[in-house]
Amino acid sequence: MNSDKTSILAEIRRLAKEAGGAPPGQIRFTQATGITLGMWRGKFWRTWSDALREAGFAPNVPLEAYAKNEVVEWLTKLTVKLGHFPTFADQRLAKQSDPACPSETVFRKLGTRASQIELVRD
């Protein structure tokens, strides 16, 4: 893949078109094109947001963090649904089947497995 400025902008636009108009994030862009951070940052743009702006898009907005009580609620619902406290794999599968579900890394922020179980019990 050619990594000149014009080609990178064209790839951003192509991926956005394929995604229904939403521009790609850095990771998705690199995975889809093979164009790495080092091929554009400090060479054409300072940030990924700058590249998106030049390609004609508003910068991607970071996801808002889940409130702790919301994560505990998800974990409780998942526990009830499964009939047991969810494993790491259960949490990943839940995220795959419901994009609104927090990821396993979000669940992990609640602390150890024992502390998560205590939160669900409460």
C-alpha positions, -999 to +999 in steps of 0.1 A: +000+000+000+012+034-009+016+056+022+017+091+006-007+117+020-032+115-009-034+077-007-039+078+031-067+103+027-083+081+000-081+051+022-098+070+051-126+080+028-129+045+013-132+028+048-157+055+059-178+048+029-177+010+036-188+017+072-218+038+062-200+071+065-183+067+099-145+073+096-122+045+109-103+047+141-065+044+140-065+007+149-091-003+123-073+019+097-040+002+103-056-033+103-074-026+070-046-009+052-013-019+067-005+018+070+010+022+105+012+052+128+048+058+120+040+062+083+018+093+088+022+108+123+047+136+124+051+133+087+017+145+074-004+151+106+002+155+143-029+135+153-054+110+138-080+137+144-060+160+121-060+133+094-097+128+097-104+165+095-083+168+063-102+138+049-135+157+055-147+141+087-152+152+123-128+135+146-140+103+163-155+109+197-141+087+225-166+064+241-179+075+275-170+054+304-196+033+320-208+043+355-198+017+381-234+009+390-242+003+353-213-022+350-225-040+382-260-041+368-247-057+335-227-082+355-257-091+377-280-095+346-254-117+330-250-138+362-288-143+364-290-152+326-262-178+328-271-192+362-236-188+374-210-160+377-197-152+342-162-162+333-139-141+311-152-161+281-188-155+291-182-118+293-165-117+258-194-137+243-219-114+259-201-084+243-202-101+209-239-108+211-248-074+225-226-044+215-242-023+243-227-048+269-194-036+285-163-054+274-145-078+297-118-052+303-146-029+317-158-057+340-122-062+351-120-026+364-144-036+391-116-055+408-109-091+415-133-119+408-141-121+445-149-084+447-170-086+416-190-114+431-195-093+463-207-064+442-233-086+424-244-101+458-250-066+472 
